[in-house]
Amino acid sequence: MEIDIHTVCRWLGNQRDDSGKQLALVDCREPHEYDIASIPGAVLMPMSQWPPSPEKLSALDNKTVVVHCHHGGRSLRVANWFRHNGHPEALSMAGGIDKWSMDIDPSIPRY
């Protein structure tokens, strides 16, 4: 149910997963965290405002959903919710945006 940051980076570059399915990167952190640091292309859906609106959820239909948070704890819970609510392929990005900023894009601030 987890995916490593290097695979997510590769998928984001292609905008598709390895099977060719379009990718959706969901950031489940809070707005104040998103304002500090964010991954380009990620859609903010704060866990505190869960579940998201039907419009936001329908925008994810037919996409591979990858969820991230700060370190990976919240995203595991949110990915699990997705798996039980119409997105059985949902994955959590291991290490979160913190790991991303250390290993992929050091221009993204750590907090």
Secondary structure as UniProt FT lines:
FT   STRAND          2..3
FT   HELIX           5..14
FT   TURN            18..19
FT   STRAND          22..27
FT   HELIX           31..36
FT   TURN            40..41
FT   STRAND          43..44
FT   HELIX           47..49
FT   HELIX           54..58
FT   TURN            59..62
FT   STRAND          64..68
FT   HELIX           73..84
FT   TURN            85..86
FT   TURN            88..89
FT   STRAND          91..93
FT   TURN            94..95
FT   HELIX           96..103
FT   TURN            106..107
//
